[in-house]
């Protein structure tokens, strides 16, 4: 199992120690009137009293974090004098497996505002932003951790549904919001986005099963990976039988490899002390070119009776070592050639909620918002309940509790808005303990920061 061990450890550790920026804007600021970037969560949610804004380049809206149900603390454990990997014999199988789920997911995505400006015109309020967007997700079945930690205890193992998804693109967005005079209390907003694709990757192992007999071993895998990166080509290696397989990517230049179009739609409706809101974000697609395909070429099988199971420990270890070469071939992908172009939908998000303004102190609001992100295998949802206060015009703050697909968390945000200057700082998911490498032990951690200049 040496090769499989290395493969799984690399996937697990690479996933849980990858940190990048998360989300378009802070959900902790969803119900703060003077929070500049609410229009990115609902294009109708703009501050009517604002004449406009200019963002500080790069630092106008910076969010850094992770999300998932597979945590660093699930694969790394404290020892007497050092940190132990979950495969270490000093860590019991029961301890490890109680932290492992049937489907283990972790991801990160970033929308970094490079430049942005807001202004009043065309009968409403407008914003133009230039952003860089990146998205990455990894999915790993719990059965793989079981094989690695508990060893061979069954005859059949379902090791399928290893998934990887990643993309990166630039975005030019135009946002417009206005009141609808025919319906008092109603506001509507929309945004159009022009997308310029830089890189994309999708794929994984759709099917993988391992069957152990008394004197035979059968394994099958089936999977494909599609990559869209201009100037990229596969690197190759050869196994002991002279079979060619892919061993990474080579880069010869870099550039645009896709173009797309997206839309945001949103509305708010105010009734007495309540305000209701709903928005659909990222309705659209990117058409990717320069597609490279790596594949198992259908079902790839290894079937042999060269192994004997149920032997003594030492002989069993030798048997598994002997299987190494065949196990390697299971995860070797071959060049499937150029697959032309294909369209990929954006990760559409549905936000909806309501806020209540306290009648006797209208600077205090309570709110609820649900955010559901539709992303195939990585679809997730999050409910957030908040208390939001603006004791003076220049200061507002939110404290909120979140619960959803990736567990529970506490969020907060402080927003300072004085003449000509705006600063906000907060966490949608408050960071807990850190590993020695300053990586959060919990995969749900996010720091939000931004500087803007109101007009």
C-alpha positions in Angstrom: 0.0 0.0 0.0 3.0 2.4 -0.1 2.0 4.1 -3.3 -1.7 4.5 -2.2 -0.5 5.8 1.2 1.5 8.5 -0.5 -1.3 9.3 -2.8 -3.9 9.7 -0.1 -1.6 11.6 2.3 -0.8 14.1 -0.4 -4.5 14.6 -1.2 -5.5 15.0 2.4 -2.7 17.3 3.5 -2.7 19.3 0.3 -6.4 19.9 0.8 -6.4 20.9 4.4 -3.3 23.1 4.3 -4.4 25.1 1.2 -5.5 28.6 2.3 -6.9 31.3 0.0 -9.5 34.0 0.0 -13.1 33.1 0.4 -16.3 34.6 -0.9 -17.3 37.8 -2.7 -18.0 39.9 0.3 -18.5 39.4 4.1 -21.9 37.9 5.1 -21.3 39.5 8.5 -21.9 42.8 6.8 -25.1 41.7 5.0 -27.4 43.9 7.1 -25.0 46.8 7.8 -26.3 49.9 5.8 -22.9 51.5 5.5 -21.0 48.4 4.4 -19.8 49.2 0.9 -19.8 45.8 -0.7 -23.3 44.5 0.1 -24.2 44.8 -3.6 -21.9 41.8 -4.3 -24.2 39.7 -2.2 -27.4 41.2 -3.5 -27.3 43.8 -6.3 -30.3 45.6 -4.9 -28.7 46.2 -1.5 -27.1 49.6 -1.8 -26.8 52.5 0.6 -29.2 55.2 -0.8 -27.5 57.9 1.3 -24.1 57.2 -0.4 -23.0 59.4 -3.3 -20.5 56.7 -4.3 -17.1 55.3 -3.5 -13.7 54.4 -4.8 -11.9 51.2 -3.5 -8.3 51.1 -2.5 -6.5 49.0 -5.3 -6.3 45.4 -4.2 -7.2 46.1 -0.6 -10.8 47.3 -1.2 -12.3 43.9 -0.3 -9.9 41.2 0.9 -11.3 38.0 2.3 -9.0 35.1 3.4 -10.2 31.7 4.5 -11.1 28.0 4.1 -14.3 26.0 4.3 -15.0 22.2 4.6 -15.7 19.3 6.9 -12.1 17.9 6.6 -9.9 19.7 9.0 -6.2 19.9 9.7 -7.0 18.5 13.1 -8.5 15.4 11.4 -5.2 14.4 9.9 -2.6 15.8 12.3 -2.6 15.0 16.0 -0.5 16.2 18.9 2.1 13.7 20.2 4.3 13.8 23.3 7.0 15.9 21.6 6.0 16.2 18.0 2.9 16.3 15.7 1.7 13.0 14.4 0.2 12.1 11.0 -3.1 10.2 11.3 -1.4 7.0 10.0 1.0 6.9 13.0 0.4 3.9 15.2 0.3 6.1 18.3 -3.0 7.6 17.1 -5.8 5.0 17.5 -8.1 4.1 14.5 -11.1 5.0 16.7 -9.7 8.5 17.3 -9.1 9.1 13.6 -12.3 7.7 12.2 -14.6 9.6 14.4 -13.3 12.8 12.6 -13.8 11.3 9.1 -17.0 11.6 7.2 -18.5 9.5 4.4 -17.8 12.4 2.0 -14.9 14.6 3.0 -14.8 18.1 1.4 -12.7 21.1 1.5 -12.5 24.1 -0.7 -11.5 27.8 -1.1 -12.4 30.5 -3.5 -11.4 34.1 -3.9 -12.8 37.2 -5.5 -10.3 39.9 -5.1 -11.4 43.4 -6.1 -8.5 45.0 -8.0 -10.4 48.3 -8.7 -13.9 49.5 -8.0 -16.0 52.7 -8.2 -19.6 53.5 -7.2 -21.7 56.5 -8.4 -25.2 57.7 -8.8 -26.6 57.9 -12.3 -29.2 56.5 -14.7 -31.9 56.9 -12.1 -30.2 54.8 -9.5 -26.9 53.7 -8.0 -24.1 52.0 -9.9 -20.9 50.2 -9.3 -18.1 49.1 -11.7 -15.5 46.6 -10.5 -12.6 44.7 -11.9 -11.9 41.5 -10.0 -9.8 38.3 -10.0 -11.8 35.1 -9.2 -10.4 31.7 -8.2 -12.3 28.6 -7.0 -11.0 25.2 -5.8 -12.6 22.2 -4.2 -11.4 18.7 -3.3 -13.6 15.7 -2.3 -12.2 12.5 -0.7 -14.3 9.5 0.4 -14.0 8.3 4.0 -13.3 4.7 2.8 -9.8 5.8 1.7 -9.0 6.9 5.2 -10.4 3.7 6.5 -8.0 1.6 4.3 -5.0 3.7 5.3 -5.7 3.7 9.0 -7.5 0.4 9.7 -5.7 -1.7 7.2 -7.3 -4.6 5.3 -10.3 -5.6 7.4 -12.9 -6.2 4.7 -13.1 -8.0 1.3 -14.6 -5.2 -0.6 -13.7 -1.5 -0.7 -15.5 1.3 -2.5 -12.8 3.9 -3.1 -14.8 6.0 -5.7 -15.8 9.6 -5.9 -12.5 11.4 -5.5 -13.2 14.8 -7.0 -11.1 17.9 -7.9 -12.5 21.1 -9.3 -10.7 24.4 -9.8 -11.0 27.5 -12.0 -9.6 31.0 -12.3 -10.8 34.0 -14.3 -10.9 37.8 -14.4 -14.2 39.7 -14.3 -15.5 43.1 -15.3 -18.8 43.8 -13.6 -21.4 46.5 -14.0 -24.0 46.8 -11.2 -27.2 49.0 -11.2 -29.9 49.3 -8.5 -33.0 51.5 -8.2 -36.3 51.9 -6.4 -39.4 50.7 -8.2 -41.9 53.7 -7.8 -44.9 51.6 -9.0 -44.4 49.3 -5.9 -43.6 51.3 -2.7 -40.9 49.6 -0.7 -39.5 47.6 -3.6 -36.0 47.9 -4.9 -34.4 45.9 -7.7 -30.9 45.4 -8.9 -28.9 43.6 -11.5 -25.3 43.1 -12.6 -23.7 41.9 -15.9 -20.3 40.3 -15.8 -17.8 39.9 -18.7 -15.6 36.9 -17.9 -12.1 36.1 -19.1 -10.9 32.6 -18.4 -7.3 31.9 -17.3 -7.3 28.3 -16.1 -9.8 25.5 -15.4 -9.6 21.9 -14.2 -12.3 19.3 -13.6 -12.4 15.6 -13.0 -11.6 12.7 -10.6 -12.1 9.0 -10.1 -15.8 8.3 -10.8 -15.4 4.6 -10.0 -12.8 2.7 -7.9 -13.3 -0.6 -6.1 -11.0 -3.1 -4.6 -12.0 -6.7 -4.0 -9.8 -9.1 -2.0 -10.2 -12.9 -2.3 -8.4 -15.8 -0.6 -5.8 -15.9 -3.3 -6.7 -13.1 -5.7 -7.0 -9.4 -5.9 -9.1 -7.3 -8.3 -9.2 -3.6 -8.6 -10.9 -1.3 -11.1 -10.8 2.4 -11.7 -12.5 4.8 -14.1 -11.9 8.5 -14.4 -11.1 11.5 -16.5 -9.6 14.9 -15.9 -10.0 17.9 -18.2 -7.6 20.9 -18.0 -7.8 24.2 -19.8 -4.6 26.2 -19.5 -3.1 28.0 -22.5 0.5 27.0 -23.2 0.2 23.8 -21.1 1.1 20.3 -22.2 1.5 16.9 -20.4 4.8 15.5 -19.1 5.2 11.7 -19.3 6.9 8.8 -17.6 7.0 5.1 -18.4 6.4 2.2 -16.1 8.4 -1.0 -15.9 6.3 -2.4 -18.8 7.1 0.6 -21.0 3.5 1.9 -20.6 3.4 5.7 -21.0 1.5 7.7 -18.4 1.0 11.4 -17.4 3.4 12.8 -14.8 2.3 16.5 -14.6 2.1 19.6 -16.8 4.7 21.7 -18.6 4.0 25.4 -19.2 5.1 27.3 -22.3 3.5 30.7 -21.8 0.2 31.7 -20.3 -2.9 33.6 -21.5 -6.6 33.7 -21.9 -8.3 30.4 -22.6 -12.0 31.1 -22.1 -14.7 33.7 -22.4 -18.0 34.0 -20.7 -21.0 36.0 -19.5 -22.7 36.1 -16.1 -25.6 37.9 -14.3 -26.7 38.8 -10.8 -30.3 39.5 -10.0 -31.7 40.8 -6.7 -34.6 42.5 -5.0 -35.5 43.9 -1.6 -39.0 44.7 -0.2 -39.7 46.8 2.9 -42.9 46.3 4.9 -43.3 48.1 8.2 -40.3 47.2 10.3 -39.3 44.2 8.1 -37.2 44.1 5.0 -37.1 41.0 2.8 -34.4 40.2 0.3 -33.6 37.6 -2.4 -30.8 37.3 -5.0 -29.4 34.9 -7.5 -25.7 35.4 -8.2 -23.4 34.1 -11.0 -26.0 32.9 -13.5 -23.9 32.2 -16.5 -21.1 30.2 -18.0 -17.5 30.3 -19.4 -16.7 28.6 -22.7 -13.2 27.1 -22.2 -10.8 26.2 -25.0 -7.4 24.5 -25.2 -8.9 21.4 -23.5 -6.4 18.7 -22.5 -7.8 15.3 -21.4 -6.2 12.8 -19.0 -8.1 9.5 -18.8 -8.0 5.9 -17.7 -9.4 5.1 -21.2 -12.6 3.6 -19.8 -12.5 1.0 -17.0 -9.0 0.2 -16.0 -8.5 -3.1 -14.2 -5.9 -5.1 -12.4 -6.7 -8.7 -11.8 -4.2 -11.2 -10.4 -3.8 -14.3 -8.3 -0.2 -13.7 -7.4 -1.1 -12.7 -3.9 -2.0 -14.7 -0.8 -4.1 -13.1 1.9 -4.7 -14.2 5.5 -1.1 -14.9 6.2 1.1 -13.8 9.2 1.8 -10.1 9.7 5.3 -10.1 8.2 4.1 -12.1 5.2 1.1 -9.8 4.8 3.4 -6.7 4.7 5.5 -8.3 2.0 2.3 -9.2 0.1 1.2 -5.6 0.1 4.6 -4.3 -0.9 4.5 -6.7 -3.8 1.2 -5.1 -4.9 2.8 -1.7 -5.2 3.5 -1.7 -8.9 0.0 -2.8 -9.8 -1.5 -0.2 -7.5 0.5 2.5 -9.2 -1.1 1.6 -12.5 -4.6 2.2 -11.1 -4.0 5.9 -10.7 -1.9 6.4 -13.9 -3.8 8.5 -16.5 -3.0 8.5 -20.2 -3.1 11.3 -22.7 -6.7 11.5 -24.1 -5.6 14.2 -26.6 -7.2 17.6 -27.2 -10.9 17.6 -26.5 -11.8 20.9 -28.2 -13.8 23.4 -26.1 -16.6 23.0 -23.6 -18.9 25.3 -21.6 -18.9 25.2 -17.8 -21.6 26.9 -15.7 -20.6 29.3 -12.9 -21.2 28.4 -9.3 -24.6 29.9 -8.9 -25.5 31.2 -5.4 -29.0 31.8 -3.9 -29.2 34.3 -1.1 -32.4 35.1 0.7 -33.4 36.5 4.1 -35.1 39.1 6.2 -34.2 41.8 8.7 -36.2 43.4 11.5 -35.6 46.9 12.8 -36.3 47.4 16.5 -39.1 50.0 16.7 -37.9 51.7 19.8 -34.2 51.8 18.8 -34.0 51.9 15.0 -30.2 51.7 15.0 -30.5 48.0 16.0 -31.5 45.3 13.5 -31.8 41.6 13.7 -31.4 39.5 10.5 -31.4 36.0 9.0 -29.8 35.1 5.7 -29.5 31.7 4.0 -26.8 31.3 1.3 -26.9 28.2 -0.9 -24.1 27.6 -3.4 -24.9 25.2 -6.2 -21.7 23.4 -7.3 -22.5 19.8 -8.1 -20.7 17.5 -5.7 -19.6 20.5 -3.6 -23.1 22.2 -3.1 -23.3 23.7 0.3 -25.7 25.9 2.4 -25.3 28.2 5.3 -27.8 29.9 7.7 -26.7 33.0 9.5 -28.5 34.9 12.3 -27.2 38.3 13.2 -27.6 41.3 15.5 -26.5 44.6 13.8 -26.1 47.9 15.5 -25.1 51.4 14.3 -24.8 53.4 17.6 -23.3 56.5 15.7 -23.3 57.4 12.1 -19.6 56.6 11.7 -19.6 53.1 13.3 -21.5 49.9 12.8 -21.0 46.4 13.9 -22.4 42.9 13.5 -22.3 39.7 15.7 -23.7 36.6 14.1 -24.0 32.8 14.4 -23.8 30.5 11.4 -24.8 26.8 10.9 -24.8 24.8 7.7 -23.2 22.1 5.6 -19.7 22.6 7.2 -20.8 22.9 10.8 -21.3 25.9 13.1 -19.4 29.1 13.6 -19.4 32.6 15.0 -18.9 35.7 12.9 -18.4 39.4 13.5 -17.6 42.6 11.6 -16.7 46.2 12.6 -17.2 48.9 10.0 -15.8 52.5 10.4 -17.2 55.1 7.9 -16.1 58.7 8.3 -15.9 61.5 5.8 -13.7 60.3 2.9 -12.6 57.0 4.5 -14.1 53.6 5.2 -12.5 50.6 6.9 -14.0 47.2 7.8 -12.5 44.2 9.6 -14.1 41.0 10.7 -14.5 37.2 10.4 -17.4 35.3 8.9 -16.0 32.2 10.7 -13.9 33.1 13.7 -10.4 31.5 13.5 -9.6 29.0 16.3 -6.4 27.4 17.2 -3.5 27.4 14.6 -1.0 24.7 13.7 2.7 25.4 14.0 2.6 26.5 10.3 -0.1 29.1 11.2 -2.7 27.1 9.4 -6.2 27.0 11.1 -6.9 23.6 12.7 -10.5 24.0 11.7 -11.2 24.4 8.0 -13.9 27.0 8.5 -11.9 30.2 9.1 -12.1 33.5 7.4 -10.6 37.0 7.8 -12.3 40.0 6.1 -10.6 43.3 5.6 -11.1 46.3 3.3 -10.3 50.0 2.8 -12.6 52.3 0.6 -13.0 56.0 0.1 -16.6 57.3 0.1 -17.4 60.2 -2.1 
